Amino acid sequence: MKKSLYATDEAVMEGIRHDDERALAYLYKLYYPMISHFILSNSGTEDEAKDIYQEGVIVFYEKIKGNTLDLHCQIKTYLYSVCRRLWLKRLSEKGRFVMKVDESEEFLPVEEDSQHHEEQEKQFGIMGESLEQLGEPCRSLLEDFYIKAQNMQVITEKYGYTNSDNAKNQKYKCLQRLKKLFFTTYKPGV
């Protein structure tokens, strides 16, 4: 695997200081999914996520170029904090958010919020892998019930079960197999 030109935060900041557009492009690709996930999970749209991330990167860029950035954390944490603050402010302005932005900081420090997000991403990844390993018809049955929110009668007919009790029983067995696959890989706090 080819090592990135911007393997460290310092390399990214040096690239920006020297007007290397690749540094900014790398930054956009690297952390946008995290910010997008946060905004989409908090009443936002994809366009709003792009806007907020753009604003956050501009703040970061201007502080580097103005030599006013005093960074005591990873770029990832800094951008998440800036974008989070920008998003909460926008929600407040739109009336979609009831508390003041300053009060929101009392609930979860940025590092903890970022770690929580990383842990969730890890769990989602392992769950996806577990679903792939689960195989058919269990994967489709669970997706139909939990993701597509189909009721047991629809599932009974779709999979040819004799009644909804049999379908529920099969769903339970599939769910137990999925849990076993998931917890074979996932170890909380590791």
Secondary structure, 3 states (H helix, E strand, C coil): CCCCCCCCHHHHHHHHHCCCHHHHHHHHHHHHHHHHHHHHCCCCCHHHHHHHHHHHHHHHHHHHHCCCCCCCCCHHHHHHHHHHHHHHHHHHHHCCCCCCHHHHCCCCCHHHHHHHHHHHHHHHHHHHHHHHHHCCCHHHHHHHHHHCCCCHHHHHHHHCCCCHHHHHHHHHHHHHHHHHHHHHHCCCCC
